């Protein structure tokens, strides 16, 4: 960005007005902003359930999730929707209350995520180490990358607090924390022009792909599993599209233009990846282009993952409007309620995934037990989400508000 000192007086005044003063939204946009986009809750809830299933090792039901059918998985869905949602929520704050208040709201959310991550880390370490001790199976400590904590707890806990120590399953929240930590700058850039944010983000993503830049982690020799220098691009693109919605800009023409190409890309990638999955089950089945494309790098968000995911976004935008009827159906309700409480349900899903893995490893890994573990975990996530939803609804009720006004 150009330093303020290098700007002329008119330019500096314009920049100051962008940062300091809220811009009122047009009335149609303001009324649209008042309605919650159920698609975001639906797909976020779906991604949470898929993450839970995929995290259970050797899970038969993972053959029916995104990672078995496409080159990407639920992680891309979660990060993209998170960026899109952040732009919707805090973009409206920026427009109605100004940059200072919007930034404070973002940083408040960052603190909530950080506290949740610390609590999740402590409970996860306790869960894994207790299971390894109870079943006298130290391999669980190795598998879940808890050994480093048990060997050097004083160093590991400090590294965890600065997001550098990331045991298995605990690597996506640090990425989200970092992305939201810089989001006030992203939001201000989007307010000026989307290219001011998207172009540098794309340049950084390309640099990672070409130069293999990674972010070091603890212990020495490890790197962040979700490289924030690469995954930021997906978050930023989601935020840019979300902010266009805040501005009331119609993207239907762009979707129609990209639709044929997106459909072709997605179908081709779907067919190729399904052959890979079938090849993994039966070695005699040919995996198309597997020698050419394998491995597909998840750490650095390989273009082979990113391009078909962008194609899916176009297809979803074309076929799932905000007012789609199925979003208000009883079948969609469990996903909506989980998606609306994503932080709590995500943390719960991580603990349930580890527990499910331990149960299948120690007792019975048959198909019936796998079904019980998967169904039980998903049912628990839905139940907890419903309890949270009920509690928050009661807090907002007139009776609760009247009770708070009584003297104590």
C-alpha positions in Angstrom: 0.0 0.0 0.0 1.1 3.6 -0.7 2.3 5.3 2.5 0.2 8.3 3.6 3.2 10.5 3.5 3.6 9.9 -0.2 0.0 11.0 -1.0 -1.0 14.5 -1.8 -3.4 16.5 0.5 -6.5 15.6 -1.5 -5.6 11.9 -1.6 -4.7 11.8 2.1 -8.0 13.4 3.0 -9.9 10.9 0.8 -8.1 8.0 2.5 -8.9 9.4 5.9 -12.6 9.7 5.1 -12.6 6.1 4.0 -11.1 4.9 7.2 -12.9 7.1 9.6 -16.5 7.6 8.4 -19.2 5.1 7.8 -20.9 5.0 4.4 -24.6 4.4 4.6 -25.9 1.5 2.6 -28.6 2.1 0.0 -32.0 1.2 1.2 -32.4 -2.0 -0.9 -29.0 -3.3 0.3 -29.9 -2.4 3.9 -33.1 -4.4 3.7 -31.3 -7.3 2.1 -28.6 -7.2 4.8 -31.2 -7.7 7.4 -32.0 -11.2 6.1 -29.7 -14.0 7.0 -28.3 -16.0 4.0 -29.2 -19.5 4.9 -26.9 -20.9 2.3 -23.9 -20.0 4.4 -25.2 -21.8 7.5 -26.2 -24.8 5.4 -22.9 -25.3 3.7 -20.9 -24.5 6.8 -22.9 -27.1 8.8 -22.4 -29.6 6.0 -18.6 -28.9 6.0 -18.5 -29.5 9.8 -20.1 -32.9 9.4 -17.8 -33.8 6.5 -14.8 -32.7 8.5 -15.9 -35.0 11.4 -16.3 -38.0 9.1 -13.0 -37.4 7.2 -11.0 -37.1 10.5 -11.9 -40.6 11.6 -9.1 -42.8 10.2 -10.1 -45.7 7.8 -13.7 -44.6 7.9 -15.8 -46.3 5.3 -18.2 -43.4 5.2 -15.4 -41.1 4.1 -15.8 -42.7 0.6 -19.0 -40.6 0.3 -17.5 -37.2 1.3 -16.1 -34.5 -0.9 -12.5 -35.7 -0.6 -13.4 -39.0 -2.3 -15.3 -37.4 -5.1 -13.4 -34.2 -5.8 -9.9 -32.8 -5.6 -10.8 -30.6 -2.6 -12.6 -31.4 0.6 -14.6 -29.7 3.4 -11.7 -27.5 4.5 -12.0 -25.4 1.3 -15.7 -25.0 1.9 -15.2 -24.0 5.6 -12.5 -21.4 4.7 -14.3 -19.9 1.8 -17.6 -19.6 3.6 -15.8 -18.1 6.6 -14.3 -15.4 4.4 -17.7 -14.7 2.7 -19.5 -14.5 6.0 -16.9 -12.2 7.5 -17.3 -9.8 4.7 -21.1 -9.9 5.0 -21.1 -9.4 8.8 -18.2 -6.9 9.2 -18.8 -5.2 5.9 -22.2 -4.1 7.2 -20.6 -3.0 10.4 -18.2 -0.9 8.4 -21.0 0.7 6.4 -23.2 1.5 9.3 -20.8 2.1 12.2 -17.4 3.0 10.7 -14.0 1.4 10.4 -13.0 1.6 14.1 -16.1 -0.2 15.4 -15.9 -2.8 12.6 -12.3 -3.5 13.4 -13.0 -3.8 17.1 -15.8 -6.3 16.3 -13.3 -8.4 14.2 -10.7 -8.4 16.9 -13.3 -9.4 19.4 -14.1 -12.4 17.3 -10.4 -13.2 16.9 -10.1 -13.3 20.7 -13.1 -15.7 20.9 -11.5 -18.0 18.4 -8.1 -17.8 20.2 -9.7 -18.7 23.6 -11.6 -21.5 21.9 -8.4 -22.8 20.4 -6.6 -22.8 23.7 -9.4 -24.7 25.4 -9.6 -27.2 22.6 -5.9 -27.7 22.7 -5.9 -28.5 26.4 -8.9 -30.9 26.2 -7.5 -32.6 23.1 -4.2 -33.2 24.8 -5.9 -34.6 27.8 -8.2 -36.8 25.7 -5.3 -38.3 23.6 -2.8 -38.7 26.5 -5.5 -40.3 28.8 -6.5 -42.8 26.0 -2.9 -43.7 25.3 -2.3 -44.3 29.0 -5.6 -46.2 29.6 -5.1 -48.6 26.7 -1.3 -48.6 27.0 -0.9 -47.6 23.4 1.7 -44.9 23.1 1.2 -44.9 19.3 -1.8 -42.6 19.8 0.5 -39.9 21.1 2.7 -40.3 18.0 -0.3 -40.4 15.7 -1.9 -37.3 17.1 1.4 -35.5 17.5 1.1 -35.2 21.3 4.5 -36.7 22.0 6.2 -33.4 21.6 4.0 -31.9 24.3 4.6 -34.8 26.7 8.4 -34.6 26.1 8.7 -30.8 26.4 5.5 -29.4 27.9 7.0 -26.1 28.9 8.1 -25.4 25.3 5.1 -27.0 23.7 2.6 -25.0 25.6 4.3 -21.7 24.8 4.4 -22.7 21.1 0.8 -23.6 21.2 -0.1 -20.2 22.6 1.6 -18.5 19.6 -0.1 -21.0 17.3 3.1 -22.7 16.3 2.4 -26.1 17.9 -0.5 -27.7 16.0 -1.3 -31.3 16.9 -3.3 -33.4 14.5 -6.8 -31.9 13.8 -5.8 -28.6 15.5 -4.5 -26.8 12.4 -7.5 -25.1 10.8 -8.4 -22.8 13.7 -4.9 -21.2 13.8 -5.4 -20.5 10.1 -8.8 -18.9 10.7 -7.4 -16.8 13.6 -4.6 -15.4 11.4 -7.0 -14.6 8.5 -9.4 -12.8 10.8 -6.5 -11.0 12.5 -5.6 -9.2 9.3 -9.2 -8.9 8.1 -9.6 -5.3 9.1 -7.0 -4.4 6.5 -8.7 -6.7 4.0 -12.0 -5.0 4.7 -10.7 -1.5 4.3 -9.0 -2.5 1.0 -12.3 -4.0 -0.3 -14.1 -0.8 0.5 -11.7 1.1 -1.8 -11.6 -1.5 -4.6 -11.6 -5.3 -4.7 -8.5 -5.4 -6.8 -6.5 -3.7 -4.1 -6.9 -6.9 -2.0 -7.4 -9.7 -4.5 -4.4 -8.9 -6.8 -1.8 -8.9 -4.0 -3.4 -12.0 -2.5 -3.2 -13.8 -5.8 0.4 -12.8 -6.2 1.3 -14.2 -2.8 -0.6 -17.4 -3.7 1.4 -17.8 -6.9 4.7 -17.1 -5.1 3.9 -20.0 -2.8 3.2 -22.3 -5.7 6.3 -21.4 -7.6 8.8 -21.0 -4.8 7.4 -23.4 -2.2 7.4 -20.9 0.6 6.2 -22.4 3.9 5.6 -21.1 7.4 7.7 -22.9 10.0 6.1 -24.5 13.0 7.0 -26.4 16.2 8.9 -28.6 16.6 11.8 -27.7 14.3 11.4 -29.2 10.8 7.6 -28.9 10.8 5.6 -26.4 8.9 2.0 -25.2 9.1 -0.2 -27.9 7.6 -2.6 -25.2 6.2 0.0 -22.8 4.8 -1.6 -19.3 5.6 0.4 -17.7 2.7 -1.5 -20.0 0.3 -4.9 -20.5 2.0 -5.3 -16.7 2.5 -6.2 -16.5 -1.2 -9.3 -18.6 -0.8 -10.4 -16.6 2.2 -9.8 -13.3 0.4 -11.8 -14.4 -2.7 -14.7 -15.4 -0.4 -14.5 -12.1 1.3 -14.4 -10.2 -2.0 -17.5 -11.9 -3.2 -19.2 -11.4 0.1 -18.4 -7.7 0.1 -19.9 -7.3 -3.4 -23.1 -8.7 -1.9 -22.9 -6.1 0.8 -22.6 -3.4 -1.8 -25.7 -4.7 -3.5 -23.9 -5.7 -6.7 -25.6 -8.4 -8.8 -23.3 -11.2 -9.9 -25.9 -13.1 -12.0 -24.3 -12.0 -15.3 -20.8 -13.1 -14.2 -22.2 -16.5 -13.1 -24.0 -17.0 -16.4 -20.7 -16.2 -18.2 -18.6 -18.6 -16.2 -21.2 -21.4 -16.0 -20.3 -23.5 -19.1 -16.6 -23.5 -18.3 -17.3 -24.2 -14.6 -19.6 -27.1 -15.4 -17.0 -28.7 -17.8 -14.2 -28.3 -15.3 -16.2 -29.7 -12.4 -17.4 -32.7 -14.4 -14.0 -33.6 -15.7 -12.4 -33.3 -12.2 -15.2 -35.3 -10.7 -14.7 -38.2 -13.2 -11.0 -38.2 -12.7 -11.1 -38.2 -8.9 -13.7 -40.9 -8.8 -11.4 -43.1 -10.8 -8.7 -42.4 -8.2 -11.0 -43.4 -5.4 -12.0 -46.6 -7.2 -8.3 -47.3 -7.9 -7.6 -47.1 -4.2 -10.3 -49.6 -3.4 -9.5 -52.0 -6.3 -6.0 -51.7 -7.7 -7.0 -53.1 -11.1 -9.3 -50.1 -11.8 -7.3 -47.5 -13.8 -6.8 -44.1 -12.1 -7.0 -41.5 -14.9 -3.9 -39.1 -14.9 -2.9 -40.4 -11.5 0.8 -40.6 -12.4 0.6 -37.1 -13.8 -1.3 -35.3 -11.1 -0.5 -37.2 -7.9 0.1 -36.0 -5.2 -2.4 -33.1 -4.9 -0.8 -30.8 -2.4 -3.2 -29.7 0.3 -0.7 -27.8 2.5 -0.2 -25.2 -0.2 -3.7 -25.4 -1.7 -2.6 -26.7 -5.1 -4.3 -25.2 -8.1 -5.7 -28.7 -8.9 -7.7 -28.3 -5.7 -8.5 -24.6 -6.1 -9.8 -24.5 -9.7 -12.5 -27.2 -9.4 -13.6 -25.6 -6.1 -14.1 -22.3 -7.8 -16.0 -24.1 -10.5 -18.3 -25.6 -7.8 -18.9 -22.1 -6.4 -20.2 -21.0 -9.8 -22.5 -24.0 -10.0 -23.8 -23.4 -6.5 -24.4 -19.7 -7.2 -26.4 -20.7 -10.3 -28.5 -23.5 -8.8 -28.9 -22.5 -5.1 -30.4 -19.0 -4.8 -30.7 -17.4 -1.3 -34.4 -18.2 -1.2 -34.1 -21.9 -2.2 -37.0 -23.8 -0.8 -35.0 -26.8 0.6 -33.1 -24.4 2.9 -36.2 -24.0 4.9 -37.1 -27.7 5.0 -37.0 -29.9 8.0 -34.2 -32.0 6.5 -31.9 -28.9 6.2 -32.6 -27.7 9.8 -29.9 -29.9 11.4 -27.2 -28.5 9.1 -28.5 -24.9 9.5 -28.4 -25.1 13.3 -24.9 -26.6 13.3 -23.7 -24.0 10.8 -25.1 -21.1 12.8 -23.0 -22.2 15.8 -19.9 -23.2 13.8 -17.2 -22.5 16.4 -18.7 -24.6 19.2 -19.7 -27.4 16.9 -16.3 -27.4 15.1 -14.5 -27.8 18.5 -16.9 -30.6 19.5 -16.4 -32.4 16.2 -12.6 -32.5 16.7 -13.0 -34.2 20.1 -15.6 -36.5 18.7 -13.4 -37.5 15.7 -10.6 -38.5 18.0 -12.9 -40.4 20.3 -14.5 -42.2 17.3 -11.0 -43.2 16.1 -10.1 -44.6 19.5 -13.3 -46.6 19.8 -12.9 -48.1 16.3 -9.2 -48.9 17.0 -9.7 -50.5 20.4 -13.0 -52.2 20.2 -14.4 -53.0 16.8 -13.8 -51.4 13.4 -16.6 -53.3 11.6 -19.1 -51.6 9.3 -21.9 -51.6 11.9 -19.7 -50.1 14.6 -18.5 -47.5 12.1 -22.1 -46.6 11.4 -22.8 -46.3 15.1 -19.8 -44.0 15.6 -20.5 -41.8 12.7 -24.3 -41.5 13.4 -23.6 -41.0 17.1 -21.1 -38.2 16.5 -23.3 -36.4 14.1 -26.3 -36.8 16.4 -24.3 -35.4 19.2 -23.2 -32.4 17.1 -26.9 -31.7 16.2 -28.1 -32.1 19.7 -25.5 -29.7 21.2 -26.2 -27.2 18.4 -29.9 -27.3 19.2 -29.2 -26.8 22.9 -27.1 -23.8 22.2 -29.7 -22.5 19.8 -32.5 -22.9 22.4 -30.4 -21.2 25.1 -29.7 -18.2 22.9 -33.3 -17.9 21.9 -34.3 -17.9 25.6 -31.8 -15.2 26.3 -33.4 -13.1 23.5 -37.0 -13.7 24.7 -39.1 -10.9 26.2 -39.4 -12.8 29.5 -35.6 -13.1 29.8 -35.2 -9.4 29.1 -37.8 -8.5 31.7 -36.0 -10.7 34.2 -32.7 -9.0 33.6 -34.4 -5.6 34.4 -35.5 -6.7 37.8 -33.4 -5.7 40.9 -31.2 -8.4 42.3 
